[in-house]
Amino acid sequence: MPSLPYYEQRSPGSGALPPRAAFASSAPRLDLGGRWRFRLSPTVAAAEAHDGQAHFAADGYDDTGWADLTVPGHWPLQGHGSPAYTNHRYPFPVDPPRVPTENPTGDHRLVFDLPADWPDSDSGGAVLRLEGVDSCCRVWLGGTELGVSRGSRLPVEFDAGPLLRRTRNVLAVRVHQWSSGSYLEDQDMWWLPGIFRDVTLLHRPAGGVRDLSVHAGYDHRTGLGTLRVDADPGGRVTVPELGVADLPAGQATTVPVQPWTAETPRLYAGTLATGAERVELRIGFRTVAVADGLLTVNGRRILLRGVNRHEWHPDHGRAVPYATMRDDLLLMKRHNVNAVRTSHYPPHPAFLDLCDELGLWVVDECDLETHGFADTGWRGNPVDDPRWTPALLDRAARMVERDKNHPSVILWSLGNECGTGRGLGEAADHIRARDPGRPIHYEGDPSCRHTDVYSRMYASPEEVRRIGERTEEPLDDPRLDARRRALPFVLCEYAHAMGNGPGGLADYQRLFETYERCQGGFVWEWIDHGIRQRTPDGREFFAYGGDFGEELHDGNFVCDGLLLPDRTPSPGLAEFKAVVQPVRFGGDAGGVRITNGHDFADLGLLAFRWSYQVAGETVAEGPLAVPPLAPGGSAEVKLGPPPPGALRKAPEGEAWWTVSAVLAADTAWAEAGHEVAWAQFAASPAPARPPLRPTATPRRDGAALRLGPGTFDAADGLLTALGGLPVQGPRLDVWRAPTDNDAMVLARPEDRLAERWHRLGLHRMRHRIDEVRLVETGLLVRTRVAPAAADLGLRTAYGWTSDGVRLRLAVEVEPEGDWPVPLPRLGVRLAVPAALGRVRWFGGGPGEAYPDSSRASRIGRWESTVDGLQTPYVRPQENGSRAGVRYALLTGEAGGGLRNSGGLRIEGEPEFALTARRWTTEQLAAARHTTDLLPDPDWIHLTLDHAQHGLGSASCGPGVLPAYRLQAAPTRFSLVFGVLPGRQPQG
Ligand code: IPT
């Protein structure tokens, strides 16, 4: 067989300069991003056939027939070819290192002049730096080949000096979508080829800095920092703030410093100067260690409140604009995220600069994943085949060399989901030798033989507890077992945030705060990778796997983040923020115990406030004196007595204290007043409402029954009107549009709830009317609610009473038969006129809440619209439920015409959960994209729930924990309906 073409060779590439640190310097640089010329060929042969005529790298080549393309960018997102999504299956036959003949090949071309002030060639050379090309590139400058590179999310530099001209430099880059490197880059994400990160030309002055390593340790016992900058070829270091002047490279100095931590990201600006170049240093002093079984920074255990971040932008894919990277970090900081795992490749280098600056712990992960070999029994796995080891070492080196000077990076990760193999050991040895100052992470090898932390993904809370107690299942090898049992533990992925969820965050957090070995984790994942598209009539939606006609794909599994694709925080992020908040509130209204949950910062950066609400209205508020507690410290603070004005109001409604911690001063990531943490304490319960007195008597009126303001259909007992409002329903409802966490086929069989619900027929329950009877005090409707082909059912009685003004509905549910699955929900649904689009309620808000995701919901008076209550999960599913609702008012939106009534009032006895939509549950369940949901012109569909089943995170991980399951059981609940008076006609 002939030797393999360059793009199928296992080697890292050819022609590249040795890897080195990313740094900013005084030497001129030229950003080559912008409009390039572009030609796509369906195969490598087709691209090369073009070269037969005239090579596209040559000066004078006529590219007028080519398209324009923005670089950095992916060509499939600019109208050439299309994206494709698979989770771990390779979208081509597994025959390493061979790739398909259909190998989209993009030829890129740029002609550029040097700026007038670019130094002459006798003052030095130049390198061409490509920060990221997916997946294999071959590069020419001025018609001469510079080399070939693989390693999509890693930089490569070529010596450009000898080829540079003042004008008309022709840069030509041939990019192949598939290469041997594709086998090493099987991350769960879109396959998106292209030059997707910056391309720059760097002047390299003679006598300039080739590379440098900043060593800045911190000794927490002495408060001293030790700085040493190793540089090739040398130079002198100056850090004015520390009084360090002209320290020779390679020499250490020890000075008092403020340490760098994610909470206190103290950076010292400095320079490294040679005669020819000045390099900017941003020095953060910190020491990372694994000591006594704990991962420590500056001598203290840290708790990771992390997220996994893929690079994603709904229009630009992984070519993420700088402003977007910054927005990501601001959003993280504002939601109490303190750590990022750069899943599953080193991020754009500027992202790490921002992490240094704003303060995040970073697990920097190598661009390496061979997950698809799991589908072929791991046969031929590159990480266990020495022929691939040079490529593995090349990737490790390019990551470590580029990112070694970032204080934010505290762990190196060898990669993700590669199974096990010797190559990983060699990569770990290489990294350890090069940088002993950072522990090593890798999840895929349970023996932990190459790593310094024990890492797992999606372990259940029960298993995490055992690990916390160091009583986990032993490994077969006692020596490895003893070693692993002594390691600190992190969950590199947990709480799969796909669609509505994750549920159960608080249950994990409790473990992290109980067991010192459990040092937190990283939610999977930060953002949904939806691609922005439009319907033919111009409505925007987000596409996922399968939407581009892929023959193999994994659907919407690519949308499993805490942000929707346009970076709108999902309710899951609000939940995360509340669950991990770094200030803890315990006790009760009589005495609140406040604990500083930071690892390093005292509470001096926060200001505390209290407020007192009666029936959701704030009647008094003020500052709360809290001592500037050290990390871990706590103090009891007295609230109250309730302010005098409040007492007068108290009889009208339940009262709550709200305590909150806000930023005392502006920070780099939020303004003073930004709320970091809060809690509520009940001050007085809701005053007992007098029960509705059933004074109205029912009467028959032709085919209708009348009771107080209600008109019912005598045949089925359903309400048809309330006062002047047409109504349909209410009747028992147990169905919800399955969430991704309900529906995922990857889940364990017992957690595949949607499948089990469908099999039982919960989506097609029938209501048999057994009796519609007028009784002295009202109306009684007996029914049996059950699906075809099953002998189980829910005997359901509706008892209606009225005081002449309002209607009370008491529902009694009696399950019959053996219910093998939890119910999705238990409530009633009804339809009310479409004009009732404005919603006000007193209860949990402002966002949605479910039994195992309710920490972000606080008791108050809230207002929204029916449209505003919806969470547009990329694949439509159950959403938007407001929990703990004491009462809700539905009225006309401004301008919405309601003829006979002002609206509807629904009261809980004492509470219910409210969903209101412009479509039915069945329509919601059938929709594949948000644009499939078309508003019903006539009706708003309400579900008033007594209870819902939890969310869990079974789309990849544990299902709903027992405490949040909704088992069918005898249940009674009641609601009171009233009509709001309409506006009186004028004149
Ligand atoms: C895990 C992967 O590491 C991650 O990339 C993502 O695919 C996630 O699953 C699910 O969204 S691997 C899985 C076998 C747990």
Residues whose N, C-alpha, C, O or C-beta is under 5 A from the ligand:
A	BS01	IPT	D188 N416 E417 F557 C956
